């Protein structure tokens, strides 16, 4: 089981929850369980080919999963996954 | 370079801090900082950087102050509505500290002018509000080897870090590509807590002053996330991507590109009265249809909290996110008109309905804002 922190722009797809706990032994399994539970989220974070979108980063605790084995990175109980999409706001 | 008697008095609370002192204050006076954007992030940045005694502050903005800015852009006052932001900001900063030189660049930063504007500054502070300019500022900073003090906000959340500092990670290392247009709402669409840009802008100001003074640990290689609702700061590791197209080992971007094309947003065409397309309907015609008692369905695809601000009573509320699920409530043969705030979301809703086989679907041009302008001025604009 890993806790996934959902950022504001994506909460509309997770029934407004700011964190969701789902099963899974790897980052890939956790993300699959998450998007199975919240199918509307799938299109937001994965491409049609099932690849993570390049403007959504996933962190396992404080590490970017791109540098620790991506989907295969082991997710232990008590780990926190963060979805961090790019945001551009500043002026208007 | 020295400080005048007046400056010594003005900066006395800096001068008595050992980490700043006379040496540090002179570094601030010698520094040249470019502030891109004088809006939500730029407002606190401009005020505090001027107060701190940065010698030369360049401003880039070509926008005009409007009423909806005043909830958060504290450098602009009610009397400034309608004025160029750059004049309003420069005036306040100069009034706060006449010792600071303010340079106004009243242009849209572009691939043609960015390198020329940035080259005269020591560091760049990114307070922009859109993806094309963020990638442009990033690439220009990487190409010129200038640190980019980055901040960005959405509703209750903010991000901050320093990119391109002494060969460190850049914005493209973090996000190689921008989201497709429409997927991530802007502040204008998504809203923002007015205080949030103050918090993030001041983190950028703090990092700017630290970089100039050369003290402390710069926010490099770390992405700071701020959640105002939880009142929590988190830090994520930010690594340099060896495959980064602009700062990696095998770089493919060696000069500035077309950032509007890169971000999939066509450059804003010059404002002109656009012709009504077949799939659109004017607000005045919708009003006539209602007055005549025509048989048609008017759908409002905004969010319920927007409906509460103002609405057209005849409209049925189906938020855009629910349109796909609620098609069953609608007759595919019916005459349907869809509206939102300004026409963007309703255009998407029209697309969803047409793809589902609805035959007579039209987008109310200009949304409820146009309705307020042309049909019922008692409807408030937001």
Contacts between the chains, C-beta under 8 A, distances in Angstrom:
chain1	res1	chain2	res2	distance
A	7	B	157	6.1
A	8	B	154	6.0
A	8	B	155	4.7
A	8	B	156	5.8
A	8	B	157	5.1
A	9	B	154	5.9
A	9	B	155	7.6
A	9	B	184	6.1
A	9	B	185	7.0
A	9	B	190	7.2
A	12	B	321	6.2
A	18	B	229	7.9
A	18	B	230	7.6
A	40	B	321	8.0
A	44	B	183	7.3
A	53	B	179	7.3
A	54	B	175	6.8
A	54	B	176	4.7
A	54	B	177	4.1
A	55	B	175	5.2
A	55	B	177	6.0
A	55	B	178	5.9
A	55	B	179	4.3
A	55	B	184	7.6
A	57	B	174	6.9
A	57	B	175	7.1
A	59	B	236	5.1
A	59	B	237	7.9
A	62	B	234	7.8
A	62	B	235	6.3
A	62	B	236	5.0
A	62	B	237	5.2
A	63	B	236	7.9
A	63	B	237	5.7
A	64	B	236	7.1
A	64	B	237	6.3
A	64	B	238	7.6
A	64	B	239	6.2
A	66	B	241	7.6
A	67	B	239	5.6
A	82	B	225	7.9
A	82	B	234	7.6
A	82	B	236	7.0
A	84	B	159	7.7
A	84	B	223	7.5
A	84	B	225	6.9
A	84	B	236	6.9
A	85	B	179	7.1
A	85	B	184	6.6
A	86	B	131	7.5
A	86	B	152	7.8
A	86	B	174	7.6
A	86	B	175	4.4
A	86	B	178	6.6
A	86	B	179	6.4
A	86	B	184	7.1
A	87	B	152	5.0
A	87	B	153	6.8
A	87	B	154	4.1
A	87	B	157	7.2
A	87	B	159	6.6
A	87	B	184	6.6
A	88	B	128	7.4
A	88	B	129	6.2
A	88	B	130	5.4
A	88	B	131	4.9
A	88	B	134	5.8
A	88	B	152	6.0
A	88	B	178	7.8
A	88	B	184	7.1
A	88	B	186	6.9
A	89	B	40	7.4
A	89	B	129	5.7
A	89	B	152	6.0
A	89	B	153	4.5
A	89	B	154	5.1
A	89	B	186	6.3
A	89	B	187	4.3
A	89	B	190	7.6
A	89	B	192	6.1
A	90	B	37	5.7
A	90	B	39	6.3
A	90	B	40	5.9
A	90	B	41	4.6
A	90	B	42	7.6
A	90	B	126	7.5
A	90	B	127	4.9
A	90	B	128	5.2
A	90	B	129	4.4
A	90	B	151	6.8
A	90	B	152	5.9
A	90	B	153	6.3
A	90	B	187	7.8
A	90	B	197	7.0
A	91	B	37	4.4
A	91	B	38	7.6
A	91	B	39	2.9
A	91	B	40	6.0
A	91	B	41	7.0
A	91	B	42	6.6
A	91	B	61	7.7
A	91	B	63	7.0
A	91	B	127	6.3
A	91	B	128	6.0
A	91	B	129	3.7
A	91	B	187	7.9
A	92	B	39	6.0
A	92	B	40	7.7
A	92	B	63	7.5
A	92	B	69	7.5
A	92	B	129	4.8
A	92	B	186	6.7
A	92	B	187	5.4
A	92	B	188	5.3
